[in-house]
Amino acid sequence: MLTLAEAVIGKRYVIKKVFAKEPLRGRLVAMGFGLGCEVVVQAFTMAKQTLDVQVEDSFVALRREEASQIELEEMV
């Protein structure tokens, strides 16, 4: 299982599952992190505690613990 927190910068992925519980799950879905959506990690902070992520046409900053609750599949 690959999570968003483990993703490689610049690679394209598809969201397979969001493991977060409410209210975080609802917030992630509202930001566009839904099943089947395409995501690309744009950057990590120096300490790798936050990620800059492109989800579809939006850019979002997530904490590492939030990103670790999103399962991905690499796009071919």
Kinemage of the C-alpha trace (Angstrom):
@kinemage 1
@onewidth
@group {chain A} dominant
@subgroup {mainchain}
@vectorlist {calphas} color= white
{ca met a 1} P 0.000 0.000 0.000
{ca leu a 2} L 1.379 3.384 -1.060
{ca thr a 3} L 0.155 6.498 0.715
{ca leu a 4} L 0.290 10.121 -0.352
{ca ala a 5} L 2.907 10.746 2.362
{ca glu a 6} L 5.216 8.252 0.598
{ca ala a 7} L 4.626 9.536 -2.942
{ca val a 8} L 7.455 10.702 -5.180
{ca ile a 9} L 7.542 14.342 -6.273
{ca gly a 10} L 6.285 14.795 -9.821
{ca lys a 11} L 4.759 11.318 -10.306
{ca arg a 12} L 1.069 11.012 -11.114
{ca tyr a 13} L -1.151 8.873 -8.890
{ca val a 14} L -4.830 7.985 -8.592
{ca ile a 15} L -6.580 7.920 -5.208
{ca lys a 16} L -7.753 4.402 -4.324
{ca lys a 17} L -9.055 4.975 -0.787
{ca val a 18} L -9.291 7.584 1.960
{ca phe a 19} L -8.822 5.958 5.389
{ca ala a 20} L -9.448 9.101 7.458
{ca lys a 21} L -12.364 9.260 9.870
{ca glu a 22} L -14.822 12.148 10.105
{ca pro a 23} L -14.466 15.133 10.212
{ca leu a 24} L -11.079 14.874 8.416
{ca arg a 25} L -12.524 12.557 5.761
{ca gly a 26} L -15.224 15.093 4.871
{ca arg a 27} L -12.678 17.894 4.719
{ca leu a 28} L -10.375 15.906 2.409
{ca val a 29} L -13.246 14.994 0.082
{ca ala a 30} L -14.381 18.636 0.030
{ca met a 31} L -10.858 19.637 -1.063
{ca gly a 32} L -11.012 17.164 -3.961
{ca phe a 33} L -9.356 14.055 -2.508
{ca gly a 34} L -12.023 11.638 -3.724
{ca leu a 35} L -11.847 8.108 -5.099
{ca gly a 36} L -10.357 8.078 -8.613
{ca cys a 37} L -8.970 11.629 -8.509
{ca glu a 38} L -5.505 12.309 -9.910
{ca val a 39} L -2.851 13.724 -7.545
{ca val a 40} L 0.745 14.906 -7.963
{ca val a 41} L 3.058 15.866 -5.088
{ca gln a 42} L 4.675 19.166 -6.057
{ca ala a 43} L 6.983 19.646 -3.045
{ca phe a 44} L 7.796 18.686 0.546
{ca thr a 45} L 8.854 21.123 3.247
{ca met a 46} L 12.430 20.828 4.503
{ca ala a 47} L 11.412 18.615 7.432
{ca lys a 48} L 8.907 16.704 5.241
{ca gln a 49} L 6.100 17.583 7.650
{ca thr a 50} L 3.852 19.104 4.978
{ca leu a 51} L 3.284 18.416 1.296
{ca asp a 52} L 2.207 20.679 -1.543
{ca val a 53} L -0.174 18.570 -3.612
{ca gln a 54} L -1.964 19.130 -6.887
{ca val a 55} L -5.320 17.352 -6.856
{ca glu a 56} L -7.042 17.619 -10.236
{ca asp a 57} L -6.831 21.402 -10.969
{ca ser a 58} L -6.335 22.631 -7.374
{ca phe a 59} L -3.255 23.044 -5.187
{ca val a 60} L -3.486 22.047 -1.509
{ca ala a 61} L -1.043 21.866 1.410
{ca leu a 62} L -1.474 18.824 3.665
{ca arg a 63} L 0.208 17.678 6.846
{ca arg a 64} L 2.093 14.407 6.633
{ca glu a 65} L -0.324 12.642 9.037
{ca glu a 66} L -3.269 13.659 6.832
{ca ala a 67} L -1.491 12.521 3.664
{ca ser a 68} L -0.698 9.136 5.229
{ca gln a 69} L -4.436 8.369 5.317
{ca ile a 70} L -4.827 8.516 1.520
{ca glu a 71} L -3.990 5.346 -0.429
{ca leu a 72} L -2.689 5.756 -3.976
{ca glu a 73} L -2.015 3.778 -7.115
{ca glu a 74} L 0.645 4.918 -9.579
{ca met a 75} L -0.628 5.938 -13.017
{ca val a 76} L 0.957 4.238 -15.993
